[in-house]
Amino acid sequence: MARKSANGSGTIRQRKDGTWEARYSNGYDPKTGKLIRKSIYGKTEQIVRKKLTAISASIDCGDYKEPSKLTVSDWLNIWITDYALKLKPLTIKSYKTQIDNHIIPALGKLKLSALAPHHIQKFYNKLDEEYSPKTVKNIHGVLHRGLQKAIELGYIRLNPAENCELSKVVKPKLKPMDKTAIPEFLAAIKGHQFENLYLIDLFTGLRQSEIIGLTWDCVDFEAGTIYVYRQYQKLKGGYKWATLKNNKTRLIKPADLVMDTLKAEKILQNERRLKAGSGWSNPENFIFTNPLGTHMKHETVSKNYKKIVTGIGLPELRFHDLRHSFAVVSIQAGDDIKTVQENLGHHSAAFTMDTYAHVTDAMRKASSDRMNAFIDTL
């Protein structure tokens, strides 16, 4: 069939196989100087003409970009390898796990430019059958962030993950120790090899990687303060230093009991060093070590903690619940939310308030009861 002009912006013809083809030009090849010719195809002349009109308008406006030939798998691997380098090592590890285990198996073969919201929504719906809403939200976060970078680089125009529906995440119920459990816990750790570590964590709320990575240069005995500025994370291939979550360094002034316990740990470490002699090695100056100066391991600290809380009838508690216990006790003791936020290293006081809303609600009720009692005396 003869070629037809498409308003001067290209030509349209019907091929021998019955499909329709539109050809258009898009500048010149900088290497050869030849005109760059492209083709688009469709089942009918109307479909092809509509596509050609849209492309021609984009070319005229100067914002036309060729559809990327990258697949979703290609792009996500490029992104996590070359564009996510500023993320913390543990975050990169987590993102890569989500990409390799979930996103690529389901969406990896699709062309990046062809990825549509319904592809992603179907993927999320399938995940909902097997995983918690929190896990699906985390996977969504990785995919959305990777696609957002693709937009910045011009590979796609819109983020197809933007308006997908996610199941509502129900926050897990916190399980801090109460005023009854804390004395039992302190009695249970008496004389334990990690007694000082557990006690200090209970009354500072440090994250596990923070207390494992605590070094003596962080402690100022004269001022009675602890400076928290990094964490020692367990990664594939070993342990590595990392910045803090939210990149919020903090200076905390804990209770005297904490500082006294640190003094006791320093004495104990000096005794160990003398006993170990030439076998002692603690170049990083860690506070908590084994008898030869090596830093504590996450699994060792957690495993021993689990044995202790199980022994006092609290098997559901995790090591991280020591942090929650500190937060709840601080609020109940009268610390304002801003102080608790800064001590914990949360990114905002609003987040702290939201996380421990159940505690503040109870305190507001108690305040109301006290006011009612006072009014009754008038």
Secondary structure, 3 states (H helix, E strand, C coil): CCCEECCCCCEEEECCCCCEEEEEEEEECCCCCCEEEEEEEECCHHHHHHHHHHHHHHHHHCCCCCCCCCEHHHHHHHHHHHHCCCCCHHHHHHHHHHHHHHHHHHHCCCEHHHCCHHHHHHHHHHHHCCCCHHHHHHHHHHHHHHHHHHHHCCCCCCCCCCCCCCCCCCCCCCCCCCCCHHHHHHHHCCCCCCHHHHHHHHCCCCCHHHHHCCEHHHEECCCCEEEECCEEEEECCEEEEECCHHHCCEEECCCHHHHHHHHHHHHHHHHHHHHHHHHCCCCCCECCECCCCCECCHHHHHHHHHHHHHHCCCCCCCCCHHHHHHHHHHHHCCCCHHHHHHHHCCCCHHHHHHHCHHHHHHHHHHHHHHHHHHHHCC
